[in-house]
Amino acid sequence: MIGRMSIDIRPNVSAMVVCLTIGGEQVTISVKPGAISVMFGTYEVLTYDRGGRLWTLVRNGRMYRRGLNGEVLQKYRVDGALIRRRLSDAEAVDLIDSAAARMAVLRDALAVEGSARADETGMPDEALEMLARAARFDAAAHLADRAAFARVYDPVGILPPDQYMAVVLQATEGCSFNTCTFCDFYRDRRFRIKSPDEFRAHAQAVRAFLGDSLLMRRSIFLGEANALAAPTPRLEAFMEIAREAIGALPVHAFLDALTGRKKSVEEYARLGALGLKRVSIGLESGHDPLLEFVQKPSSAADVAETVATLKQAGIAVSLIVLVGLGGDRFAAGHVADTVALLNRLPLGAGDIIYFSTLVERERAPYSARAAEAGIRPLDNAELRAQRQAIVAGLRFESPGPQIAKYDIHEFIY
């Protein structure tokens, strides 16, 4: 039985909140333009996008996030330590089925005896339809959706944290260099730039796949690892196609600094006029001997020139520093030269410096080569000290760039 505890309907704001009691349990429903969240009591919160896909679930202190690719990331703490793990297929199916069942009970409760009418619950029909879509997203729908993703996308390797909720459009495949010893995201994939016709078909397929889920996305990420390596006329075509298929959302992309030097201020300005907002560059380190050791194709000078050109064109940047890269042998040079490089860059509001702790990936050759060279990995205390030393050395005029953490364990798309 439903009892109406309170209703808060606020036009011209971002959310409508409805509070009910169902079977003695308090239920709070929050409806936003792109998503709906339902809190049961104080221990369980389910959020679905407008397309009906489960996005996040919090249950008994554990948080789950489902990617568009069907993977589910679980996060929880044990004795203060943060644990992250990807659910097995069977675990993901069980979780999603239980969430759908929870939403189905709510849908059915609202439907009995005409109580779903707006004059009784305060909820418009579109909110009720969002609940109904969520209830239909059961294990079978999840598996079908995962298969549909695989037909539309190649594997999405990695994104900068501010772009985890972007609409990824894969203008290129793989990485144009693919030599960095610490990276295995694109190791078995050749680099290829799509034709405009290919990209148009892909963008239209992404649009059809997302459906109303697009309403929760706020940007476009032009993938993959180095999409801006494509010639400028091709990039202009890609961005026009993206706007036609997805809409006038800001565009972001990765760029390596060596390739970035090949484009002029005028070229970047043309891309900016078409929506390019921020470019993410894997700086890794300002210490050239370390970059050479890990076979990074760019140098500190390449980064300085590329960033200066982008900033002159009005394009913001995010730079990724790898904490712990090079272990004990390169630690001093890594800190000193990274601080020196960052301080010479024209960074300000709208720019981001990410600090990402090195993860020695199983399929990447870095670990073996470092061991052969007698390099000792930094321990946790040394990693924290290295990050703190770099941050402490930064000198920017106010407002400076944002300083943020980049943990690749958090990534799921």
N, C-alpha and C positions, 0 to 999 in steps of 0.2 A: 504494500500500500504506500502511496506517495503522500507526503505532507509538505506543503510549501513553507519553508522556513524563511527565506528572504529572496528577493529578486532585485538585482542591480543592473538595470539596462541604461547604458550611457551612450547616447548617439554621439557621433563625431569623435569617438576615442577608439583606441586600438583593440579593445576587448569588451565583450559582454559577459557578465558573470551571473550564473544562476545557481542558487543553493537550494537543495531539496533534501528530504529524508525519504529513504526507500528501505522498507523493511527494518526500520529502526537505525539505519546507517546513514550518516551524513554524506551527501554526494555534492561536490562542487564542480560545476561545468563552466569552463572558460572557453569562449569562442572568439578566435581572432580571424582576420581575413584569410590566413593561409593554413590554419591549424585549429584543432580542438583538443583541449586537455580535460581529463576527468580525474578528480581526486576522490578516492574512496576513504572516508575517515581521515586519518593523518598518516597512513602507512603505505599507500599505494597511489601512484599517479601514472596515468597512461596518456601519451600524446600521439595523435595521428595527424598527418598532413591532410590537406583538403581532398587529396585524391583517395584517401582511405588507407594509406600505408602507415603501419606502425613506425614511429620515429624513435621515441624513447619510452622506457618503462622504469619506474622506480618502485621497488617492492621490498619491504623489510630491510631497508638500508642498503640494498644493492641496486645499482643503476645499470640498465641495458640500453644500448643504442643500436638500431638496425640501419645498415647501409642500404643504398639502393641496389647494391649487388647481392643482397640477401644475407650477408654476414652479420652476425650479432656480436658486439663487444660488451663484455661484462666488466664492471668496475666495483670494487668494494675494498674495505680496509680490514686488516687483521693486525691487532696490536699496533695500530698507527701506521702500518705499512700499506701503501696502495697496491692492490693486486689488480692486474688487467689480464683478461683472457678472452679468446674468441670461442664462442660456444661451438660445440660439434653440431653437425646437421640435425641430429636427433634432438639435442637440447634446444636448438633454435625452433624447431617444429613444435615441441611441447610448450615452449614459452609463448609462441605466437598463438597457438590454439587456445591456451588458457586466457590470454588477453582478449581474443575474439569472443570467447564464451562470456567473459566478464562484461563486455560491451553489449553482447546479445541480451543478457539479463536486464541491463539498463534500458536498452531499446524496447524490449517487451514490456517492462514496467511502465514506461512512458506511454505505451500504446493502449494499455488496458483502459476500458471504460471512458474512452475519449479524453484521457488526461493529457495527451500529447498536444491538445489544442493550445495555441499561443495564449488565449485568454486565461488558461489555467496554470500553465507552467512559465509563461513569459518567454518561451523560446520560439523563435521563428522557424518556419518550415525548413529553411536551409540548414539550420543547426541540427534539426532532427535527421535530415538526410545525411549530414556528416557523421552522426552517430551510427546510422544504418550502414554506411559504407565501412566504418571501422568494424562493426560487428561481422561484416562479410569477409574481412581480411583474416581468414583462418589459415591453417597449414597448407591446404591445397592452393589457396590464392597466393600465399607466400612463395611456394615452389614454382608456380606458374610465372609469377613476377620475376623471380630470380632467373628463370630460363629466358624471359623476354629481355632482361638486362644484358645477358650474354649474347643475344642476337644483335643488340644495338651497339654495344661497347666492346672494345678490347679491354684487357685488364687496366684499371686506373692505378698507376704505380704509387704516386704520392702527390700531395697538394700542400701548399703553405697553410698554416692553421686558419688564417682569416678567410680561406676559400673552401673550407670543408663543406659548406652549404651552397657552393656555386653549382651552376649548370655546366658540367664539363662537356666541351665540344672538341673532339679529337681531330684537329686539323692536320696533325702529323702523327707518325707512329715511331716509337722508340726514341733514342737519344742520338743527336748528330755526332757526338764524340764517343760516348760509351767506354771511356778509358779509365775513369776514376776507380781506384782499387777498392774503395770503401763502399761502393754502390753496386747493387745487383738488381735494381728495379727493372732494367731494360736489357740485361746481359744477353738474352737469347732472342732479341728482336732487332731487326735492321731498321735504320732510319729511313723514313719515306714521307714525302710531302704529298698530301692528297690533291687531286685536281679540284677545281671549283665544283664540278658536277658531283664528284664523289662526296665532297664536303656538304653540299646542299642536301643530298640524299640522307647523309648521316644526321645532319641537323634536324631535318624533318622527321626522321625516325625517332630521335631523342624527344622532340616535341610531342609526338604521338605517344611515346612510352610514358612520359611524365604526366600528361593530361593535367588535371587540376593540381597535382603535386607541384607544378611549376610555381604556384602562388606563394610557396614558402621559400623560394630561392630568390636571392637578391643580387646575383652577379653571374657573369659567364666566365669560365676559365678555359682559355684556349690551350688545349693540350697537344702534345704530351710534354716531354722533358725540355724541349727547346724549340717550341713552335715559332718563336720570333726569328729563328734562323731562316725561315722562308723569305723569298724575295718580297720586297714591299708591295709591289702590285698584287701579288698573290694574297698577301695578308689583308690588303684593302678589300679584295673580293671576299675573303673569309669573313671579315667583320661585317660587311654589308649583308651577307647571307645569314650570319648569326642574328643580326637585328631583325631581318625579315622572319626568320623561323621562331625566335625566342622572344624578341622584344628589345626595347632600348635599355638594356641593363648595362652597368659598367663592366668592362672587359679587363681581365687579368691574365698573366701568362708568365711562364718561366723563360729565362734567357741566360745563356752563358756569356761571360764578360768578353771572351775573345771574339765570338761572333758579333756581340753587341757593338764592338768598335766599328764594324763595317757599315753601319747605318748612320745617316747624318741627323742633325737636329731637325732639319726640315722633314725628313722621312718620319721620324718619331712624332713630330707635331701633326702630320697628316693622320697618323694612326690615332693620336690623341683626339683629333677632331671626330673620329669615327667611334670613339668610346673607350679607347685604351686608358685605363686609370692608373694601374700600378703594375710594375714588373718585378718579379722575384728572381734574385740572383744568388746562386750558391757561392758565396764568398769563401766559405770554409776557413780560410786563414789569410792573413796579410803577409805571411812568412814564405817567400818564394822557394827556399830550399825544401820546405815541407810540402808545398804544392807540387814541386817536381817529384818528390818521393812518392806521393800518392797518385801521380800521373794525371793531375788536374791540368787541363790544357791552357787555362788562363793564368795570368800573373796579377800581382797587386797593381801594376801600372794599367793593365787591361781593365780592372775593376774601376779604378779612378777615372779613366777616360770614358768608359761606358756610362757610369753613374752621372758624371758631369754632363754628358750629352743628353741623357734622359731628363735630367732636371732642367736643363735649358729649354727643353721641349715642353715642359710643364707636366711631365709624367712622374708620379711618385714611385718609390722603390721600396722593396723589402730585401734585406740582406741576411743570409743565413751563415752563422758562425758555428763551426763544429768544435765543441768543447771536448778535449781529450785526444784530438787527432794528433798523431805523432808521438803519443805517450811521453815518457820521461825525456827522451833524447831531444825532442823539438819543443818542449814545454816553454822554456824561457823565450826562445825566438818567436814562438806562436803568440804569446801574450804581448810582447813588446811591439812586434810588427803589425799585429792586428789592431792594437790600440792606435798606433801611428797612422795606419791606413784609414780607419774609421774617422779619426779626427780631421783628416784632410778632405773628407767628402762633404759636399754641400747638403747635408741632411737636415730636415726640419719636420714640422707638423705634417702628418700624412705619410711619413716614412716609418719603417719598422726595422729594428734590428732584432733578429731572432737568435736565441742561443739554444742549440740542439746538441745534446750529449751524444757522442759517437756511439753507435750501436754496431758491433762487429758482426756483420751479417754472414750467415753460413756459406752462401754461394759467392761471396765476394772474396777476392784474393788478399785483401788488406791484412787479415790476421796472420796468415802464413808468412807474408813478406815482412811484417813487423817482427815476428818471432825470429825469422832468419837473420834479421838485422840486429837482434839482441835488444829490441825495444820493449820496455816494460809498460803495460797499460797503467794508467792512473787509477788510484783507488777512489772511492766515493768522496772522501775528504779532499783529496787533491783536485778532483773535478769541480767541487764546489768552490774551492779556493781559486782555481783558474778562471772560472766564470766571474767571480767577485773581483778578481784583479783586473780583468778586461773592463768590466763595468765601471770600476772605480777610476780607471784611467781616461774615461770618455769626457770630452769637453765640448759641449754644444751650446750655442746661444738658445735662449728660451723663445718660443717653444721648440724643444728638440724632438728627435724621433722617439717613437714608442719603443720601449725595451720589453721583450716578451720571450716566453719560453716556448720551445718547439719540441714536443715529445712525439716521435714517430709512432710510439705504441698507441697513441690516441687516434691515429688515422684509420678511418673506415669510410668508404664511399658507397 
